[in-house]
Amino acid sequence: MIESGAVGAAGRIAARVATGRTTAVEVVETALETIGYRDRELNAFREVWAGQAVERAAAVDAAVARGARLPLAGVPIAVKASEGTGSLQARRLVTAGAVPVGSTSVPGPGTEWKTWGRTPRGRTVNPWRHDVTPGGSSAGSAVAVAAGMVPLATASDGAGSTRIPAAWCGVVGYKPTTGLLPSRDRAGLTVGGPIARSVADVRLYHRVAAGAEPRAAARRVAGALRVAWSPTLGFNEVDPEVLRVAGRAVEAWARRTGTTLEETDPRVRDPAASWFARRAAGGGPGSADGRDRAALDALFGSFDLLATPTTPNLAHGHDGPGTTMSVGLTWLFNITGHPAISLPAGVSRDGLPVGVQLVAAHHDDGLLLSAAAEYEAHVPWPAPPT
């Protein structure tokens, strides 16, 4: 397994600021310049806080000069507009030295589907192809990271809102075990998390936002990972191109690392009715939720991880997903509370990113992120356009 040592873009920035090879002000000014020319066509940001960001960066430089050790010193971050800088995760990132440079787009009113984003300047477009949506609801956060405007952004996930845009923008999106951070809604479905370009930066986020290293999985015995591959979870109709790209990536990971991969039916059901009922009731799992959790507990008694495509569909046009439920492979784990991460699997023949989702047992976030780092090391994925 890949353990500590890998460093992502956010980690490299913090190390350079901490050792005096650059300043937080220089880093933030560069990020603002990049936003200035890239976001004219992408519309990832609803607001850009240039003055406040430079002031905050100067305060970080002063703290570093006094000897403060800040794990995110000078790292420019974007924050999801629906939570801003007031969420616990954003506050902890700022305390660690991160500098918010603006708020990112979320869906506006007018449609039931939320896999899109809007700003006062217009709709948010996917940096891979402007004729398709970036996903949502953390649309702008995924675009800001994918386009290289910031290395790290906050997101939140109530049915897949971190993982779906990460998949469709070719970056990494992580939903922690429910309860690791405070729920963002009364129903207990929505949890904060990061979008980044590397697993290393997701692990750095976890150390800062959760206040500790992810707990290692004590139950796992030495040896190769045991991964259950479920292409549909038993109830989704998945685009053949999504299956081809995601399946090929998972098979390459298994072949190159000795991971045991077995196609399995996890014996769970379509959670649509349960998800809507729980949201309407404002919380409280039903009996159907308990049966699905029991089925997943049984699966994780035999396997270390569950792997699926992140979405059943490719990124759709700005007119919507049609009859496909883009959340079909993600929202079960908001109900059951399991940690999950979306990783880039590659691109379709039409040049659209596809994601692979890894899911672990409750509180096995350490195992999940370690396995994700191993996947990243052995399954090269194309860099998003910058």
N, C-alpha and C positions, 0 to 999 in steps of 0.2 A: 504494500500500500504506500501511496505517496503521503508523506507526513510534512512537517514544517520545513521551511527552507525556500520554497518558491515565493517570488515577490511579484506582485502585479503593478500596474501603472500607479495606483494610489499609494502603494507601499514605497515605490521608487521616489515619488514626489516627496513624501514625508521624510524619507531618509536624506534626500538632497537638501531639504530645508533645514533639517535637524543638524546637519554637519556643515552648514554654511556654504554649500556649493551653489545655492541659489536662495532667493528669498520668497516668502509667501506672497509678497506684493508682486514680484515678477511673474510668479506662476499664475496668480489670479488675473493679472492684466493680460497675459497671453490667452487665458481661457475666455475672457471677455472679448478679446479681439476675434477669436475663433467663432464665438457665438455671433458676433456682429456680422460676419460674412456668411456663415453656414446657415444660420437660422432664418435668413431672408427667404430661403426656398423651402425650408422644412417645417417651420412653425412649431418647434418643440416647446418653446418657452411662452408662457402667458405674460410673465413679467421678468425683467432683468434688473437686478439690484446692484448696478455698477458701483455707485458711491459707497453704499454700505459694505459691499464686498471688499473694496480696497481698504476701507477703514478697519474692517475685521482682520484682513490679512496683515495690516501693519501691527495690530495688537498681537497677532500670533508671532510675528517677528520679534516683537519686544519681549514676549514671554520666553521664546527660545533663547534670546540673548541673556535672560536672567537665569537660564539653566533648566527651564521647564522641559519635561519629556512628554511630547505629544505624539501619539501614534499616528495621527492624521494631520500633522503639522502642514498647513498651507494647502491641503488638498481641496480643490474646488469641487463642490457638490451641487447637484440640482435637487430640489425638493418637490414632491408631488403637490399640486396646487390645493387639492382637497384637504391636505393636512398641514401644509406649510412648514414653518420651523417650530410649531408648537407641540408636535408629537414627541413621545419619549425617545424614539429612535433618532430623530433630528437633533434633539437637545443633547443627546449623548455624543453624537458625531461632532457637533460644534464644540462641546467641552473637550473633545480629543484633538481639537485643532483644525477641523474641517471648516471650510468657508462657503456658506451658501451663496450662490451667484444668481439664483432666480427660481421661480416656481414654474412647473411644467404642466403641459396641457392635460386635461381630462375631458371626457365626453360632455358635450353640451346637451340641453334638452331637445327633445324632438323625435327620438327613436327609442325603441325598447332595447336594441342591441347596443352594447357598450364597448365594442372593440374598435374604438376610434377616439380622436381627440380634436379639440377646437381651441383656437386662440382668437383674440380680437382681430388679428390680421387674416384669419382664415383657418381652414382645416389643417391638421397635422398630417404630413405625408411620410411614407416609409422611405428611408434613405436608400434602400435597395432598388425600389421602383416606385415612382411617385404616383402611379395610377392605383396603388393598393394602400390599404390602411396599415398602420403600424401595430394594430392590436390595442387593447385597453383593459381596464380603464387607465392604467399607468402609461398612457401612450407617449406623452412627451418625455417622460423619464427614460424610456427605452430608446427613443430617437436621439436624445441628447447624449447618451452613452455610446450608442452605435455609431453616431456621426463624429465622435471624438471631441465633442464640446466639453465634456466632463468625464472623469474616469469612474464616477460613482454617483448614483442617484437613489433617493428614497422612493419606495413604491408601497402599495398595500394590495392585499390579495383576499377577496371574499369569495371568489368562485374561479379564480385563475388570473386575476388582474395584474399580478406580477409576472407569472410564468408565460402567459399568452403573448404579451408584447415582447418579452425577451425572446421567445421562440421565433416570432415573425420578424424581428429585427436582427437576429443572429448574434445575440449576446446571452448572458447568464442571468437568470432570475430565481431567487430563493424564497420559499415560504417556510419559515421555521415551524417547529412543533407549536401548535396552538397552546397559548399560555406562557410561552417563553417571553413574549412581549405582551403588553395589555391589548385586549381585543379592541378593534376600532369601531365595533357596532354592538348593539344590544343583544343581537342573536349569537354573538361569539363566533361568527364565521370569518371575520376579516382580521388579518394580522399583518403588521408591517414587515417589510423586508427590503433587500437591496436589489438593484440591477447594476451589473458591472460587466466588464469585458473579460474578466478572468475569475477563476475559482479562488485564486489567492486573495483577491480583493474582497470576495464574499467572506472568506474566512477572517480577514482583517476586520470587516464590518461586524462579524459575529463577536469577535473578541471585545470590540468597543461597545456595541449596542446591547449585547447580552451580559456584558460585564465579566466574561470568562471565556476560556477556550471551550469549544464544543466538547461535551462529555463523550469520552470514548465508549464504545459499545463493549461492555464487560462480557456479554454473553457470547461474543463471536470467538470461535476457536481459530487457532492458527491455520493458515492455508488459503486457498483461493476463495474469492467471493463466490457466493451462490446467488444467482440472479434469476428471478422469475420474469420472463418476457411475456407481456400480454398486449398484443397489438390493438385490441379493441375494448378491453375490460369486459368483454362479453356482450355489450349492448350498443356499441357505436358502429356506425358505418364510416369507415376511414378511407379517405382519398388514396387510391393506389400509389400515387406518387409520394405521398407522405409515408406510407408503409415501406416503399422501396428505400427511400433515403434514411429513415429512422432505423429500419431493420438492418440495413447495411452497416450503419455506424455502430450499433450495438454488437453485431457479430464481429466487426473488426476489433472492438474493445475486448471482447471475450477471447478472441483468437490470439491477440498480442499480449495478453496478461495472464492467460490461464484461467480466466473467470469461467465458472460453470454456468452455462446459460440454458434454461429450459422453458419452452413455451408452455404457459400455464393459464388456466381459467381461474381467476381468484374468487369466483362465485359471489360476486357482488352485483347489485342491481342499479339500474338507472336512478340516480338520486334526485331527479328533477322535482318530483312532487314533494319529497322530503325537504329539499333545500328551500323551496318557496314557502312551504308550511312553517319551517323554522324561522325564516326571515319575517313572515307575517306575525308569528307569535312572539317574536322578540327574544327567542332563546329556548333552551331546553330540548335535548335530544329525544326523539321518539323511539318506539320499539324497532322500527325499521332501521334507524341509525345504529342501534345496538347490534342488530343481526349483521350488518355490514362490518362493523368494528370487529365482531367475533370472527367473521370470515377472514379479515385481514390479519387478525392476531394469529389465526391458524396458519395463514400463509407465511408470516414472519417467524413462525416456529420452525419452518423448513428452509426458508430462504433468508438471506441477509437483506436483499433489496428487491423491489418491484420496478420494472422498467416498462414504459409505454411511450408512444409518441406523445408530445405535449398537447397537440391539437389534432382533431380528426380532419381538419381542412387546412389548405394553404391560405395565406393572407388573401382576403377578399377585396373586391373593389369598394370604392367609397359609397356605393349604393347599398351595401349590407351583405350579410352572409347567406341570404336566402333562407332555406329551411334548416340548414345545418346549425347545430348547437356548438359553437366554438369552444364552450366550456365542458364539452362532453367527457373529456378525459382528465379534467382538473378538479371540478367542484366537489367530487366525492370526498377528497382529502381535506377540504374545508369543513365538511360535516364531521368527519372522523378525527380530524386534528393531526393527522400524520404529517411529518416534514417532507417537503418535496422540492426538487430543483429542476429547472429546465436548462439544458445544455445544447449548444448548437450541434446539429447532426450533419449539416451540409446544405446544399441548395438543390432545388428542383431543376428540371430541364428548362424551365422558364425563368430561372434565376431568382427564385424566392426561397428564403431560409426556411428550414424545417428544424424543429426541436425534438430532443429526447428528454423525457421526464424520468427521473429517478425518485423513488419513494422509499422511506425507511420506517421502521417501527417507531412508536412514540419515544421521544427523547434520545433517539439514536442519530441526532444531528451530526455528531462527530464522525460516525461511520459514513453518513450520507456525504458530507463534505470531503472526507478523505477519498471515498470512492469517486466522487466527481473530479477531484484533482487527478486521480489515476486515469480516468477517462480522458481528461483534457490532455494529459501527457502522451497518450497513445492514439488519440483520434484527432488529428489536426483538423481544425475547422477554418474556413476562409474568413479573412478579416473583413468586417463591414466596410463599405465605401467611405472614404474620408476626403 
